[in-house]
Amino acid sequence: MKLPSLTVSVLIIGAGPTGLTLACDLARRNVDFRIIDKAPAYFAGSRGKGLQPRSLEVFDDLGIVERILSHGRFHLPFRAYEGVTILGDRDLHEGRHPTPDAPYASTLIIAQWRVEETLRQLLTDAGSHVELGTELIGIEQDEDGVTATLQKENAQEQVRCKYLVAADGGRSFVRKFMKFGFEGETWEDARMFVGDVRVDGLDRDHWHTWPNHPNGWLALCPLPSTESFQFQAAISSQGEEEASLETFQRLVCERTGRSDLELYDPTWLSLYRVNIRMVDGYRIGRVFLSGDAAHVHTPAGGQGMNTGIQDSYNLGWKLGLALGGANAALLDTYEEERLPVAASVLGITTRLSREFAANKNQLSRDPATLQLGINYRDSSLSNRECPSPLSLEAGDRAPDAPLSDARGGRLRLFDLFRGPWFTLLDIGATGIEGLNGFGERYRENLRIYSIAGERVQTRDSQGILVDDEGHVSRAYRGKERVLVIIRPDGYIGWLGEAGAIGSAESYLRGILKEN
């Protein structure tokens, strides 16, 4: 059978936050791709409603964080009730505020569809779009590529691609078709109704909760930048009530003791069952899984959407380099780095769910849910040229910090990192000599910045940035001159002493070398 000719480098299945993040990252790398979704229209609900600080840093890198922030809210306090009586207010992120090294300090409450809308606009700005009503129905792969069969209305199409990425959710067709292992459990006694509805009679400055009703807890969370609330209510494992507006209204009346809270204009209503499962691998040949297609867990801690976003952020730069001629073995590090993260997230969310039940439905937030501590220290891409004066390790998230340019203008390290390339920081520099040749050899994939502890007067001083407030030194915890290579996804890939330029070049060459 003759295979169709190559029509696209990457085919992305699923246009939720996970698939859209990958599409936007590939677009800025000039990778040709298609992104499809079998739904006939864009999803209008909020399965997820929280963006963690690490995901906000991803969107900062993509250049859309201000738009995201304009649609969300930090520090939305919980207001607990016993019937009509207010028990008190509580901010789960009290005391967490931006710092120079971490500009986003707590969870942003935001409707999932607003996140998707913002990513789609970025995709449109890049000249691409989502193909709705297009379903993947078959996959064949060989050593050179993947042949995907797509169904759109009554017509079929075969697409030949180099790589296929499944971001098609917890019921992933790709995962099932390719027979990925998907081990775990279903909590039959942990079910809830969830949906987006409008509500009259409640203010929008609190996340309203009724934690103590004998039939189960109920919560109504205002979704910023919308007119809706997210409805959540635990229900018995007995019976199979339908997710309907009438059922939601009855539960509100029963559990709040109020008859004045009217629900109307639902955008989606659903019955949710808790599944805790993950795949045994992220890749089979040229087919990759990302997001909920690879891992599903309880909603505790707001991890699902965020973990999917960061799966794609990890994969995007590796696909871009592999397609550009770098060693394809780089793609093996996607599973190497993200599979342990998925396992950790399942552990965190399961623990938080059990604590929620043990503490009479009182929510708590572990700092780990912010995802700033995720690291790839054990990755084959993390190298440290010993001895290094930094206490940070290769594989750690690269901190932010304010600094100034030669003219006194203000900028941040995140401004330097932004874009689809590696960044080399020469921290504690007194000049830029010795790095120009290195930068020229890798100019398509590397940006180099020298950062001095104070203003220096040399003929090269115009190329030096200044850590005039000491925040770079504190964030990187180094007092001696040091070189640091930041990966395109904002993690430290290599670090070493100033004289180790040869080792730094070897690190990059090992990643970028052609097959």
C-alpha positions in Angstrom: 0.0 0.0 0.0 1.4 3.4 -1.0 1.7 5.8 1.9 0.5 9.4 1.4 3.3 11.9 1.1 4.4 13.9 4.2 1.9 16.7 4.7 2.8 18.0 8.1 5.6 17.6 10.7 3.4 17.3 13.8 -0.3 16.4 14.1 -1.8 17.4 17.5 -5.0 15.6 18.6 -7.1 17.7 21.0 -7.4 21.5 21.4 -7.7 22.0 25.2 -5.0 23.9 27.1 -2.5 21.0 26.6 -2.8 20.8 22.8 -3.1 24.5 22.4 0.1 25.2 24.5 2.0 22.8 22.3 0.6 24.3 19.1 1.6 27.8 20.2 5.1 26.7 21.2 5.6 24.9 17.8 4.3 28.0 16.0 7.0 30.2 17.4 9.6 27.6 16.4 8.3 27.7 12.8 7.3 24.0 12.9 4.5 23.1 10.6 1.7 21.4 12.4 -2.1 20.8 12.4 -4.2 20.7 15.5 -7.6 19.0 15.4 -10.5 18.4 17.8 -13.4 16.2 17.3 -15.8 18.6 19.0 -18.0 20.6 16.6 -17.6 23.8 18.8 -15.2 25.2 21.3 -15.8 24.0 24.9 -17.7 26.5 26.9 -17.0 25.2 30.4 -14.4 25.1 33.1 -13.3 21.6 34.0 -10.3 23.4 35.6 -10.3 26.8 37.1 -6.8 27.4 38.6 -3.5 28.2 37.0 -0.5 27.6 39.2 2.5 29.9 39.3 4.7 27.7 37.1 2.0 27.7 34.4 1.9 31.5 34.6 5.6 31.5 34.0 5.0 29.4 30.9 2.5 31.9 29.6 4.9 34.7 30.5 7.4 33.0 28.1 4.7 32.8 25.4 4.0 36.5 25.8 0.3 36.2 27.0 0.5 36.3 30.7 -0.9 39.8 31.0 -4.0 38.8 29.0 -4.3 35.7 31.2 -4.0 37.8 34.4 -6.7 40.2 33.2 -9.2 37.3 33.2 -8.3 35.9 36.6 -8.0 36.7 40.3 -5.5 35.9 43.0 -6.4 35.3 46.6 -10.2 34.6 46.3 -11.1 33.8 49.9 -13.3 30.8 50.9 -16.4 31.7 52.8 -17.8 28.7 54.8 -21.4 28.4 55.8 -23.5 26.2 58.1 -26.9 26.6 56.3 -27.4 30.4 56.2 -24.9 31.1 58.9 -21.4 32.4 57.9 -18.7 30.4 59.7 -15.8 32.5 58.5 -13.5 33.4 55.6 -10.2 31.9 54.7 -7.5 32.7 52.1 -5.7 29.4 51.3 -2.8 31.4 49.9 -2.5 34.0 52.7 1.0 35.3 53.0 2.0 34.2 49.5 3.0 37.3 47.5 5.3 37.9 44.5 9.0 38.1 45.1 11.9 39.1 42.8 12.7 35.4 42.0 9.0 34.3 41.7 6.7 36.9 40.2 3.6 34.7 40.5 3.2 33.4 44.0 -0.2 31.7 44.2 -3.0 30.1 42.2 -4.9 32.3 39.7 -8.6 31.5 39.6 -9.6 31.6 36.0 -12.2 29.9 33.8 -10.6 27.2 31.7 -12.4 28.4 28.6 -10.7 31.8 29.1 -7.3 30.1 29.1 -8.2 28.3 25.8 -9.6 31.4 24.3 -6.3 33.3 25.0 -4.2 30.5 23.6 -6.4 30.3 20.5 -5.9 34.0 19.9 -2.2 33.6 20.1 -2.4 30.8 17.6 -4.5 33.0 15.3 -1.9 35.7 15.6 0.7 33.2 14.5 -1.4 32.3 11.4 -2.8 29.0 12.5 -6.2 27.7 13.8 -7.9 24.7 15.3 -9.7 22.3 12.9 -13.0 21.5 14.7 -15.3 18.6 13.9 -12.3 16.5 12.9 -11.8 13.1 14.5 -8.9 10.8 14.5 -10.1 7.3 13.7 -6.9 5.4 12.8 -3.1 5.4 13.3 -0.4 3.5 11.5 3.3 4.2 12.0 6.6 3.1 10.6 10.3 4.1 11.1 9.8 7.3 9.0 6.5 8.7 10.2 2.8 8.3 11.2 -0.2 7.9 8.9 -3.3 9.2 10.6 -6.8 8.7 9.3 -9.2 11.6 10.0 -12.9 11.8 9.8 -14.7 15.1 9.1 -18.4 14.9 8.5 -18.8 12.2 5.8 -15.3 12.5 4.4 -12.0 10.8 5.4 -8.5 12.1 5.0 -5.1 10.5 5.5 -2.4 12.7 6.9 1.2 11.7 6.9 3.2 13.3 9.7 6.6 12.9 11.4 5.2 12.9 14.9 1.7 12.6 16.4 0.9 14.1 19.8 -2.2 13.0 21.7 -3.7 15.7 23.9 -7.2 14.2 23.7 -8.0 13.9 27.4 -8.7 11.2 29.9 -10.7 9.1 27.5 -7.9 9.4 24.9 -8.6 7.5 21.6 -4.8 7.5 20.9 -3.9 6.0 24.3 -6.5 3.2 23.8 -5.7 2.6 20.1 -2.0 2.3 20.7 -2.5 0.2 23.8 -0.5 2.3 26.3 -0.7 0.8 29.8 -3.0 2.9 32.0 -2.8 1.6 35.5 -4.7 2.9 38.6 -8.0 2.9 40.3 -11.5 4.4 40.3 -12.9 5.7 43.5 -16.5 4.5 43.2 -17.6 6.4 46.3 -16.1 9.7 45.1 -18.5 11.3 42.7 -19.6 14.9 42.2 -21.7 17.1 40.0 -19.8 20.0 38.4 -20.8 22.7 35.9 -20.9 26.4 35.1 -24.1 28.2 35.9 -25.2 31.7 36.7 -26.4 32.3 40.2 -28.5 35.1 41.7 -28.1 36.0 45.4 -24.4 35.5 46.0 -21.5 38.0 45.9 -18.6 37.4 43.5 -15.9 38.2 46.1 -15.9 34.8 47.8 -15.7 31.1 47.0 -18.9 30.0 48.8 -18.8 26.6 50.5 -21.1 24.5 52.6 -18.7 21.8 53.9 -20.8 20.1 56.6 -24.1 19.0 55.1 -24.7 15.3 56.0 -25.4 14.5 52.3 -22.2 16.0 51.1 -20.4 19.3 50.6 -21.4 21.9 48.0 -19.4 24.9 46.6 -20.1 27.8 44.3 -17.0 29.6 43.0 -17.3 32.8 40.9 -15.4 32.6 37.7 -13.6 35.9 37.1 -14.2 37.7 33.8 -17.5 35.8 33.3 -21.0 35.9 34.8 -20.9 32.3 35.9 -20.1 30.3 39.0 -18.5 26.9 39.0 -20.9 24.5 40.8 -19.5 21.5 42.6 -21.3 19.1 44.9 -20.4 15.7 46.3 -23.0 13.1 45.7 -23.7 9.6 47.0 -22.4 6.6 45.1 -25.9 5.2 45.2 -28.2 6.1 42.3 -27.5 7.6 38.9 -29.1 11.1 38.9 -28.6 13.0 35.7 -26.5 16.2 35.7 -29.4 18.6 35.1 -30.1 22.2 36.1 -33.1 20.9 38.1 -30.9 18.6 40.1 -28.3 21.3 40.8 -31.0 23.6 41.9 -32.4 21.1 44.3 -29.0 20.4 45.8 -28.4 24.1 46.4 -31.8 24.5 48.2 -31.2 21.4 50.3 -27.6 22.1 51.3 -27.6 25.9 51.8 -31.0 26.1 53.4 -31.8 29.1 51.1 -34.5 29.4 48.6 -33.3 32.7 47.1 -30.3 31.2 45.2 -31.5 30.8 41.7 -29.4 28.9 39.1 -29.8 29.5 35.4 -28.0 29.8 32.0 -25.8 26.7 32.4 -23.0 26.4 29.8 -22.2 22.8 30.8 -23.2 20.3 33.4 -21.4 17.0 34.2 -21.2 14.0 36.5 -17.5 13.5 37.6 -16.1 10.2 38.8 -12.6 10.2 40.4 -10.1 8.2 38.5 -6.4 8.0 39.6 -4.4 6.5 36.7 -1.3 7.1 34.7 0.4 5.5 31.7 3.5 3.3 31.8 5.2 5.4 29.1 4.7 8.7 27.3 5.8 7.4 23.9 5.4 4.6 21.5 7.6 5.2 18.4 6.6 8.5 16.9 3.4 8.8 19.0 3.5 10.9 22.2 0.9 11.4 25.0 0.5 14.7 26.8 -1.8 16.0 29.6 -4.9 14.0 30.7 -4.2 11.4 28.0 -1.2 10.4 30.1 -2.5 11.0 33.7 -5.8 11.6 35.5 -6.2 12.2 39.2 -8.5 13.9 41.7 -9.1 17.6 41.3 -7.6 18.4 44.7 -4.8 21.0 44.4 -5.7 22.1 40.9 -3.0 20.1 39.1 -4.6 18.6 36.0 -4.7 21.5 33.5 -1.3 22.7 34.8 0.5 19.4 34.5 -0.8 19.1 30.9 0.4 22.6 30.0 3.9 21.8 31.3 3.9 18.4 29.5 3.5 20.3 26.3 6.0 22.9 27.3 8.6 20.2 27.9 7.9 18.5 24.6 7.6 21.5 22.3 11.2 22.6 22.3 12.5 19.0 21.9 10.2 18.4 18.9 11.3 21.7 17.4 15.0 20.8 17.7 14.6 17.2 16.5 12.7 18.3 13.5 15.4 20.9 12.8 18.1 18.3 12.6 19.2 17.8 16.2 19.7 14.3 17.6 16.3 12.6 17.7 17.4 10.9 21.0 16.5 14.2 22.6 12.9 13.1 22.4 13.5 10.2 24.8 14.1 12.8 27.5 10.4 13.8 27.4 9.3 10.6 29.0 12.4 10.5 31.2 11.5 13.9 32.7 7.7 14.0 32.7 6.8 10.5 33.8 8.2 11.0 37.3 6.4 14.4 37.5 3.1 12.6 36.7 3.7 10.1 39.4 4.4 12.8 41.9 1.3 14.7 41.0 -0.8 11.6 41.4 0.7 11.2 44.9 0.1 14.9 45.9 -3.6 15.0 44.6 -4.4 11.6 46.2 -3.0 12.8 49.6 -4.8 16.1 49.4 -8.1 14.3 48.6 -7.7 12.0 51.6 -6.8 14.9 53.9 -9.9 16.8 52.6 -12.1 13.9 53.7 -10.3 13.4 57.0 -10.5 17.1 57.9 -14.3 17.3 57.4 -14.1 18.8 53.9 -11.7 21.6 54.8 -9.4 22.5 52.0 -5.7 22.9 52.3 -2.9 23.8 49.9 0.5 22.2 49.9 3.3 24.5 48.5 4.0 21.6 46.1 0.8 22.4 44.3 2.3 25.7 43.1 4.7 23.5 40.9 7.6 25.9 41.4 9.6 23.1 43.0 9.4 20.7 40.0 12.9 19.8 38.9 14.7 17.6 36.5 17.9 17.0 38.6 18.0 13.4 37.6 17.6 14.0 33.9 20.3 13.2 31.4 20.0 16.8 30.2 21.1 18.2 33.6 24.8 18.6 34.0 26.9 20.4 36.6 30.6 21.2 36.0 32.0 20.8 39.5 32.9 22.6 41.5 30.2 25.3 41.0 29.7 28.1 43.5 25.9 27.9 43.1 23.6 26.1 45.5 21.1 25.7 42.7 21.4 22.4 40.9 21.2 21.6 37.2 17.6 20.6 36.5 16.1 23.3 38.9 13.7 26.0 37.7 15.7 29.1 36.8 14.6 31.9 39.1 13.6 35.4 37.9 15.3 38.6 39.1 15.2 42.3 38.2 18.3 44.0 36.8 19.2 47.0 34.6 20.8 47.6 31.3 23.7 49.9 30.5 21.3 52.9 30.2 19.6 52.2 33.5 16.5 50.7 32.0 14.7 48.0 34.0 14.2 44.5 32.9 13.9 40.9 34.3 15.7 37.7 33.8 12.4 36.3 32.4 12.7 39.0 29.7 16.0 37.4 28.7 14.7 33.9 28.8 11.6 34.7 26.7 11.7 33.0 23.3 12.4 29.6 21.7 16.1 29.3 22.5 18.7 28.5 25.2 20.1 31.3 27.3 23.7 31.5 28.6 24.1 33.8 31.7 27.6 34.9 32.6 26.8 35.9 36.2 29.5 38.1 37.9 31.0 39.1 34.6 33.4 41.9 34.2 33.3 41.9 30.4 32.0 39.8 27.5 35.3 38.7 26.1 35.6 35.0 25.4 31.9 34.5 24.7 31.5 36.1 21.3 32.8 33.2 19.3 30.7 30.8 21.3 27.6 32.9 20.7 28.3 33.1 17.0 28.7 29.4 16.6 25.2 28.8 18.2 23.5 32.0 17.2 20.3 30.2 16.0 19.8 28.5 19.3 21.5 30.6 22.0 21.4 34.1 23.5 24.2 35.2 25.8 24.0 37.8 28.5 26.7 39.0 30.9 25.6 40.2 34.3 27.8 42.3 36.5 27.4 42.9 40.2 27.9 46.6 39.7 28.4 48.9 36.8 31.8 48.4 35.1 33.7 50.7 32.8 35.3 48.7 30.0 35.1 48.9 26.3 32.6 46.0 26.4 30.4 47.5 29.1 27.6 48.3 26.7 27.0 44.5 26.5 26.7 44.0 30.2 23.6 44.0 32.3 23.8 45.0 36.0 22.5 43.2 39.1 22.3 46.6 40.8 20.0 45.4 43.6 21.7 42.1 44.2 18.6 40.0 43.3 20.3 37.9 40.7 23.1 37.0 43.1 20.6 36.1 45.8 18.3 34.1 43.5 21.2 32.1 42.1 23.0 32.2 45.5 26.5 32.7 44.0 29.2 35.2 44.9 31.8 34.1 42.3 31.6 34.3 38.6 29.6 31.5 37.1 28.1 30.3 33.8 24.6 29.0 33.6 22.8 27.6 30.6 19.0 27.9 30.8 17.0 25.5 28.7 14.2 26.8 26.4 11.6 25.7 29.0 13.2 27.7 31.8 15.1 25.0 33.7 18.9 25.1 34.3 20.5 22.6 31.9 24.2 23.2 32.7 26.2 25.3 35.2 29.9 25.7 35.9 32.7 28.0 36.6 33.6 30.9 34.3 36.5 29.1 32.8 34.4 26.1 31.7 33.3 27.5 28.4 34.5 24.4 26.6 32.3 22.2 28.8 29.3 24.5 28.2 29.9 24.2 24.5 30.1 20.4 24.7 26.8 20.4 26.5 25.0 22.3 23.8 26.7 20.4 21.0 25.5 17.1 22.6 21.9 18.3 22.4 22.1 20.1 19.1 24.2 17.7 17.1 22.7 16.3 14.0 21.5 12.7 13.7 
